[in-house]
Amino acid sequence: MHLTSTLSPPHGYHPVSHTLITYSTQEFDSACTLHLHYVLPALAFVDPYELAHHDAAYTFRHWGPSNLELPVAALKKEHNASLHGEGSHILLDVKREDQTRDETERQLEVHLPLHLRYGDPRKASASRYHEEELAWPIGFFACPRSHHPDAKREAEVTLPPTLGALFDSRTSVLLPIPPFPASTHPGPMRVRVPTASPAHRAPVELGTALVVLLACAWVAHAAYRAVGRIGCALARGEKTD
């Protein structure tokens, strides 16, 4: 039993997390439910409306910022919760197909579409990229404790209290799915987005203000000319009468 996880494409604003789970159908029968727990950094988020279209593969619960348009720099002002800080947590309840009688091992592939926010220039590297780590998802089976009486509590998956409250620890045991290779836990994946330079902020703000003022001046000039034309047209109409 193990899982592997990759990110594709490795760059861009819309990567997909691909997780392949291999498990024994004899050890984990239909009484066990399969779950994946994702901890996303502030730079990454999921679209709940998009995930709803994946209901054939899994259902989900989401904890974190709900405003999908906010840049990273605005998250602190919008959201403040002890569970996830500026990032978010996703818990997938993965659906398992009916197994055949002779089947002893099964593989499931889970795809989670992700999106990246606009980065914070203050956190950018010398190469003008805001980069953050994206941990592998934590996979586990929730099984009746009576099916695994020898399971040790210290070997079970530890979840944040808000997520752990979804499972009854008196009757259920949360058995982890180790990453592959099991000898060493893989390092986190990385997501990154390009950012502007903080040194460019002043000239950009000045340029934006000038463009807005010029646009207002043009609108005022166009309105003045339009009023003049209307006045002339009305004057000509009165003389004709």
Summary of the structure (lengths in Angstrom):
residues: 241
radius of gyration: 27.5
end to end distance: 94.6
largest distance: 104.0
contacts: 618
relative contact order: 0.19
helix: 29%
strand: 32%
